């Protein structure tokens, strides 16, 4: 039985407890053993984190101690999957650039705030994760993010929809769903999920179900050579230690 940890908290406007409960339901349906925590202190046990198959953060606009973020990073580098959505994963800790590097992006704006009608465009890619899902329209926050160019983009949305200082630039396709690697760990992100009702949308829930399952396979799929190479590379990475 695969093991997953869901950690929820931070800004309550994102309904983290309710969203965490949705993820718990998905994972239990998929026969995971699920631990749920409402404190970041659970990240203090680095060995426990490395014993997991998946970590699901549901924590927005928080503060995290450098060592706790480093423990999560080390676990993901070793093969533990990381999957989440919206601000619960890519606006978790604005003060921690290691977290942002690991997750692949950081929220910076949502012009028009909530209730912006926009289209989610499914992109052709090497990944089968979103196969069979058609383009769809949602009315919610449209996330503008600073994104790691190394990610593989699976879905996008077109900006601008709402006017703002960004709209005098050319139109851009902003990533909505992506995957990346951190060590041998698999990282999956979807920017949709402002509140529980958005996560419950059929397309979004399917995206997240596929994403958590994919991320949780990283440890199993990694070869011994890949794991050894990632471990060696990890010892050379100083991260925030370069500036703190």
C-alpha angles and dihedrals in degrees: 000000000000118000125224134183121206116193117190134182143083120097109020093207088083091058092234096177092052093045091047088053090055091052090046090054092050093049095045089050086055091052098255123151100234130202117190123198132181094196132071088220087089087074090066093082103076095177092053090050091053090052090062130090096209142019119198114191118201098173126122131193096353137142121242131191112243093239093053091053089046090054091054090046092052091049093051091046088055092055107277110138123238120203134162148126147243118343090338089081109012099040097036102113117011091183095058117075092179089064090049092048091050096047095045101237151027129223114241106166148351105204110212091019117228124000098037110150110222140152125250109213118204110220130214109246142146089269123090092200096108098034113142094020112117127209109280141185124237134182107216140086113327106216122222108196141178101237135200107244088218094070122104106235116220100172137013143186127214121245137234104046095135119040120250142126089297094059097079088068121082118280113275136194107231117205114249101171126027146157131210142161127250105188102316091325119111118231123199127182138179119184093207117093111087090157138357095273090061093049087051093058106116095239094046094045090050091048090052094045091053091043097053091046092050093047092049091057094064097092092048094047098046115102122227089250092052092048092049091048092049091049091052092047091049093058089059095052114095098176113176088002087083091069106019 
